[in-house]
Amino acid sequence: MTVTTTVNLDSLLCVNLTPPPSLYKKTLNPNTSSPAEPSKRLTLHKSNMASKEPYHEHREDDDAPAADDEDTGAQVAPIVRLEEVAVTTGEEEEDAILDLKSKLYRFDKDGNQWKERGAGTVKLLKHKKTGKVRLVMRQSKTLKICANHYVLATMTVQEHAGNDKSCLWHASDFADDELKDELFCIRFASVENCKSFMETFREVAESQKSTEENKEASAAAGLLEKLSVEEKEAKDKVEEKDVKAKEETETKEDTKKVDDNEKKDGEPAST
């Protein structure tokens, strides 16, 4: 048995494509009646955000250049008057024969290690009158004395082993206001400066040796002259004593002769 079903195509084609009211309300803003208003509200929202930015007031004073300090002509008297003070370095009577930048070290016997004494300028200063030469070094920033001693004829300087820019020497230093036997090591920026220092140091030591020899010779000559003068004075004193003794002897003999003659004549001695 065959069952035939008839379907109306018109009823199938008539489909309601309009969304339900609930869906429409969810997709659109409830305060608006058309889909064109959300963009408008978005525009207004952006303007409102822009209006929330801080407002910078334009002032003419900001653009105007700062005026220079004007001279009012007022005079203010100082509360304390500072007098000019003459500053002396102790080097006024000396001439610098060497002036080099360097760094100085001293050997610490207790710690058995080298310690930095300071970085600055080392000088060899020759006195204008006495001719003595001393080594002086000051720190570059504080001007504190790092080394201060005379260069004597007995001093020797030698190159530091393994470093061509450094050299060593012993000295009786007076930098701390008391004499101390120190072993110094000085380092220069170049080998040429180190060689120049060593050569000048040795030349000064040789010149001081000649000066000391001359002083010793002069002292010996003065001593001999003094001895000769003393000998002459002693000789003169001896001769003077001999003369006096001779005169006294002659006087006694004459007196004795007169007495003998008076005794012979039997008359009293006449004055």
Secondary structure, DSSP 8 states (H G I E B T S, - for coil): --------HHHHH----S--HHHHHHHS-TT-SSTTHHHHHHHHHHHHHHHTS------HHHHS--------------SS---------S-TTEEEEEEEEEEEEEEETTTTEEEEEEEEEEEEEEETTT--EEEEEEETTT--EEEEEE--TT--EEE-TT-TTEEEEEEEE-TTSS-EEEEEEEEESSHHHHHHHHHHHHHHHHHHHHHHHHHHHHHHHHHHHHHHHHHHHHHHHHHHHHHHHHHHHHHHHHHHHHHHHHHHHTS----
